[in-house]
């Protein structure tokens, strides 16, 4: 695989990881807003976070299999 294509694929992986991390941050933000008045909504947000974290673990596994490692920082592969 040409190096440029390999770097592009790593970049796409990193963009996906970054998007999942941003989604988790937004869910956490909403969870904090709703946890006092609607604890059942906070619980649902917790379920969503669990799913997101499982997806991130799978996404990391994908990178480990595809490239043999993870970047130290996701941004390292977004350049």
C-alpha positions, 0 to 999 in steps of 0.5 A, spaced: 500 500 500 502 506 498 505 510 504 500 516 502 494 512 502 496 509 508 497 515 511 490 517 509 487 511 512 490 513 518 487 520 518 480 517 517 481 512 522 483 518 527 477 522 525 472 517 526 475 516 533 475 524 534 468 524 532 466 518 538 470 522 543 466 528 541 460 525 542 462 522 549 463 529 551 456 531 549 453 526 552 456 527 558 454 534 558 447 533 557 447 527 563 450 532 568 444 537 566 439 532 567 441 528 572 438 532 578 431 533 575 431 527 571 435 521 573 432 516 569 435 520 563 442 520 566 441 513 566 439 512 559 445 517 557 450 512 561 447 506 557 449 511 551 456 512 554 457 505 555 456 503 548 460 509 545 466 506 550 465 499 547 465 502 540 471 506 541 475 500 544 473 496 538 475 502 533 482 501 537 482 494 536 481 495 528 487 500 528 492 495 532 490 490 527 491 494 521 497 498 523 500 494 529 499 500 534 495 506 536 497 513 536 500 516 542 495 521 541 489 521 536 491 528 533 498 525 531 494 521 525 490 527 523 496 531 520 
